[in-house]
Amino acid sequence: MKLTMVGTGYVGLVTGTCFANTGNKVKCLDVDEAKIAMLNRGEVPIFEPGLEELIKRNVAVGRLAFMSDKTEAYANAQIIFICVGTPSDEEGHANLCYVKQAAKDIAQVIDTLGPDQPPKTIVVKSTVPVGTTHMVQATIRQHTDAPFHVANNPEFLKEGDAVNDFNRPDRVVCGVETDEVAELMKDLYDPFVRQGNPIYIMDIRSSEMVKYASNAMLATKISFINEIAHLCEQYGANISQVRVGMCSDHRIGNQFLFPGLGYGGSCFPKDTLACISMGSEAGFETKLLRAVHDVNQDQRQRFFNKIMARFDGSLSGKTFAVWGLAFKPRTDDIREAPAIDLVRWMTEQGASVKAYDRVAGANVAALNLNNLEICNDMYECAEDADALIICTDWDEFKNPDFDLLRASLQSPLIFDGRNLYRRPHLADMGFTYISIGRHPIEPTEAE
């Protein structure tokens, strides 16, 4: 099939590349000419394991192309996927200006092709409030009488594992209005569901809601386990043991139930707030989701309070090492990353921060935060620091050289926001170890 992706952000780039890899002819369109030039040079603007190799392979055989010419991108496309950003404000209201502009641009091009053209299918893949796909339909219809179809096809990609998620989806959800479009979408996704994973065909509004409901549920699980971890700290229980006992119940499972600094990134915060906002606009208070959001925001503040308490309420003149800046491992995404808040709070209290993240470090350096030094080595980062703070659970942090780490630090003090270490001999090695939902370890104690 001939496909066009509108937008070369995370969703558009992964989706277009994976579709090209199964034999489709894919054009990726973006108004950012600098990004298009970058992609045409073989450079990938995001870090996603496996993506760069797939892009280069499919560009080389002519199945994948990048451009900024809208007429060239739309003219021969059978299916056009709208994958543009929908940024939201603090209350969760989505900015749909990029979606609306894409709809107008598509209408302009298909109008020039005339009424005898085969109808194109316009698929909204951006995460959008319920009703947006029909808004796109109405916008296009305002500008042309040419035939077209609309559909909604939410994405369920995890940053850091997006290529695998797309190639082996748990499910594919398509919101359609006609059997013709349903069959078209089934044909397109057939190579990805041959292991028996389902394609769910439903109405468009339900399809739009599936994405929000899914992310809100996962966000709820994260906030739930963090609140239980806080209770464990108050009563002397160990969240690691509580989690094992709880998650052995198959009705609960063990996914997204790891205590930590809370969720971040581009999806969970935005989508949870969007659900709250949709409820407000409908006159319905989403009490549970408001609590999920509040617990998540409180979690990083609670962790910061532990740091403040350890230093008797004053960080002035202290130096802290931070391992991990991305909101999660296997990505360079720092949107809503807990580490960024912690760095800002520490420096506002008069501290200096040295940070290491081999993937996301450059993105944080571009923020030009005060009193922050980005290091190229994890042990160099720890040198002469008053404490180490772990914010992202990259694999390289999970089994460090503790002797070298202790020798590097000014004080053998670790604040672990990801509960990476369960080793009983950490105290025997001379560390004070403060984590989440577990009793702090002092050098004279065993865990």
VENJO-V765655 format. One record per backbone hydrogen bond with DSSP energy under -0.5 kcal/mol. CO is the residue of the C=O (numbers start at 0). NH is the residue of the N-H. E is the energy in kcal/mol with one decimal. If there is no record, write none. Layout:
CO:NH:E / CO:NH:E
This chain:
0:2:-0.6 / 0:24:-2.7 / 1:77:-2.7 / 1:78:-1.6 / 2:26:-2.3 / 3:5:-0.5 / 3:80:-3.2 / 4:6:-0.9 / 4:28:-3.3 / 5:82:-2.3 / 8:12:-2.5 / 9:13:-1.9 / 10:14:-2.7 / 11:15:-2.4 / 12:16:-2.0 / 13:17:-2.4 / 14:18:-2.3 / 15:19:-2.2 / 16:20:-1.9 / 17:21:-0.5 / 18:21:-1.1 / 18:23:-1.6 / 19:22:-2.0 / 23:25:-0.7 / 24:2:-3.0 / 25:64:-1.8 / 26:4:-2.9 / 26:28:-0.6 / 27:66:-2.6 / 28:6:-3.3 / 30:32:-1.3 / 31:35:-2.0 / 32:36:-2.5 / 33:37:-2.0 / 34:38:-2.5 / 35:39:-2.4 / 36:40:-1.0 / 37:40:-0.6 / 37:42:-2.4 / 38:41:-1.5 / 42:44:-0.5 / 45:47:-0.7 / 46:331:-0.5 / 47:50:-2.2 / 47:51:-0.6 / 49:53:-1.4 / 50:54:-2.6 / 51:55:-2.4 / 52:56:-2.1 / 53:57:-2.2 / 54:58:-2.5 / 55:59:-2.0 / 56:60:-1.1 / 57:62:-2.2 / 57:63:-1.1 / 58:61:-1.3 / 62:25:-3.2 / 64:27:-3.0 / 66:29:-1.7 / 67:69:-0.8 / 68:72:-1.9 / 69:73:-2.4 / 70:74:-2.3 / 73:76:-1.1 / 77:120:-2.3 / 78:3:-1.9 / 78:80:-0.5 / 79:81:-0.6 / 79:122:-3.3 / 80:5:-3.3 / 80:82:-0.8 / 81:124:-2.3 / 81:125:-1.7 / 82:11:-0.5 / 86:94:-3.2 / 88:91:-1.9 / 92:88:-1.5 / 93:95:-0.8 / 95:99:-2.7 / 96:100:-2.2 / 97:101:-2.1 / 98:102:-2.2 / 99:103:-2.2 / 100:104:-2.5 / 101:105:-2.6 / 102:106:-2.4 / 103:107:-2.2 / 104:108:-1.9 / 105:109:-2.6 / 106:110:-2.0 / 107:111:-1.3 / 108:112:-0.8 / 109:113:-0.6 / 110:113:-1.0 / 113:116:-1.0 / 119:121:-0.6 / 119:148:-3.0 / 120:79:-2.7 / 120:122:-0.7 / 121:123:-0.5 / 121:150:-2.0 / 122:81:-3.2 / 122:124:-0.8 / 123:152:-2.2 / 124:154:-0.6 / 125:127:-0.7 / 128:131:-2.1 / 130:134:-1.4 / 131:135:-2.5 / 132:136:-2.1 / 133:137:-2.4 / 134:138:-2.5 / 135:139:-2.5 / 136:140:-2.3 / 137:141:-1.7 / 138:142:-0.7 / 139:142:-1.3 / 139:143:-0.8 / 146:119:-0.8 / 148:121:-3.1 / 150:123:-2.7 / 151:174:-3.5 / 156:158:-0.6 / 157:160:-2.3 / 160:164:-2.3 / 161:165:-2.6 / 162:166:-2.3 / 163:167:-2.2 / 165:168:-0.6 / 169:197:-0.6 / 171:199:-3.5 / 173:175:-0.6 / 173:201:-2.5 / 174:151:-2.4 / 177:181:-1.8 / 178:182:-2.4 / 179:183:-1.8 / 180:184:-2.5 / 181:185:-2.1 / 182:186:-2.4 / 183:187:-2.0 / 184:188:-2.1 / 185:189:-1.0 / 188:191:-1.8 / 188:192:-0.7 / 189:192:-1.2 / 192:195:-1.7 / 197:171:-2.1 / 197:199:-0.5 / 198:200:-0.6 / 199:173:-2.8 / 199:201:-0.5 / 201:175:-2.3 / 202:206:-2.0 / 203:207:-2.3 / 204:208:-1.7 / 205:209:-1.8 / 206:210:-1.0 / 207:211:-0.9 / 208:212:-2.9 / 209:213:-2.5 / 210:214:-2.2 / 211:215:-2.6 / 212:216:-1.9 / 213:217:-2.0 / 214:218:-2.5 / 215:219:-2.0 / 216:220:-1.8 / 217:221:-1.8 / 218:222:-2.4 / 219:223:-2.5 / 220:224:-2.3 / 221:225:-1.8 / 222:226:-2.0 / 223:227:-2.3 / 224:228:-2.1 / 225:229:-1.7 / 226:230:-1.9 / 227:231:-2.3 / 228:232:-2.0 / 229:233:-1.7 / 230:234:-1.7 / 231:235:-1.1 / 231:236:-1.6 / 236:238:-0.6 / 237:240:-0.5 / 237:241:-2.4 / 238:242:-2.9 / 239:243:-1.6 / 240:244:-2.2 / 241:245:-2.4 / 242:246:-3.1 / 243:247:-0.9 / 245:248:-1.5 / 247:249:-0.7 / 248:251:-2.0 / 248:252:-2.4 / 253:256:-0.9 / 266:270:-3.5 / 267:271:-2.4 / 268:272:-2.0 / 269:273:-2.0 / 270:274:-2.0 / 271:275:-1.9 / 272:276:-2.8 / 273:277:-2.9 / 274:278:-2.2 / 275:279:-2.2 / 276:280:-2.5 / 277:281:-1.4 / 278:283:-3.7 / 279:282:-1.4 / 283:285:-0.7 / 284:286:-1.7 / 285:289:-2.2 / 286:290:-2.0 / 287:291:-2.3 / 288:292:-2.3 / 289:293:-2.4 / 290:294:-2.9 / 291:295:-2.0 / 292:296:-2.3 / 293:297:-2.4 / 294:298:-1.6 / 295:299:-0.9 / 296:300:-0.9 / 297:301:-2.7 / 298:302:-1.9 / 299:303:-2.1 / 300:304:-2.3 / 301:305:-1.3 / 302:306:-1.4 / 303:307:-2.5 / 304:308:-2.7 / 305:309:-2.0 / 306:310:-1.3 / 307:312:-3.3 / 308:311:-1.6 / 310:313:-1.8 / 314:317:-2.3 / 317:351:-2.7 / 318:385:-3.3 / 318:386:-0.7 / 319:353:-2.9 / 320:388:-3.1 / 321:323:-0.7 / 321:355:-2.6 / 322:390:-2.8 / 322:391:-1.3 / 327:330:-0.5 / 332:326:-2.3 / 333:336:-1.7 / 334:264:-2.5 / 336:339:-1.0 / 336:340:-1.1 / 337:341:-2.3 / 338:342:-2.7 / 339:343:-2.3 / 340:344:-2.7 / 341:345:-2.6 / 342:346:-2.4 / 343:347:-2.2 / 344:348:-1.0 / 345:348:-0.5 / 345:350:-2.1 / 346:349:-1.7 / 349:316:-2.0 / 351:319:-2.6 / 352:372:-2.6 / 353:321:-2.8 / 354:374:-3.4 / 355:323:-3.0 / 356:360:-2.0 / 359:363:-1.8 / 360:364:-2.4 / 361:365:-1.6 / 363:366:-1.5 / 364:367:-1.4 / 368:371:-1.0 / 370:352:-2.6 / 372:354:-2.8 / 372:374:-0.6 / 376:380:-2.1 / 377:381:-1.0 / 378:382:-0.7 / 379:382:-0.8 / 381:384:-2.0 / 384:409:-2.3 / 384:410:-1.4 / 386:320:-2.6 / 387:414:-3.4 / 388:322:-2.7 / 388:390:-0.6 / 389:416:-2.2 / 391:393:-1.5 / 393:396:-1.6 / 394:397:-1.7 / 396:399:-0.6 / 399:401:-1.2 / 400:404:-2.5 / 401:405:-2.8 / 402:406:-2.0 / 403:407:-1.6 / 404:408:-2.2 / 407:383:-3.6 / 410:412:-2.5 / 411:431:-2.8 / 412:387:-2.7 / 413:415:-0.6 / 413:433:-3.0 / 414:389:-2.8 / 414:416:-0.8 / 415:418:-0.6 / 419:421:-0.5 / 422:425:-1.7 / 423:426:-0.6 / 423:446:-0.6 / 424:428:-1.5 / 425:430:-1.8 / 426:429:-1.9 / 430:432:-0.5 / 431:413:-2.8 / 431:433:-0.5 / 432:434:-0.5 / 432:440:-2.9 / 433:415:-2.9 / 434:436:-0.5 / 436:238:-2.8 / 439:441:-0.5 / 440:432:-2.7 / 441:444:-2.5
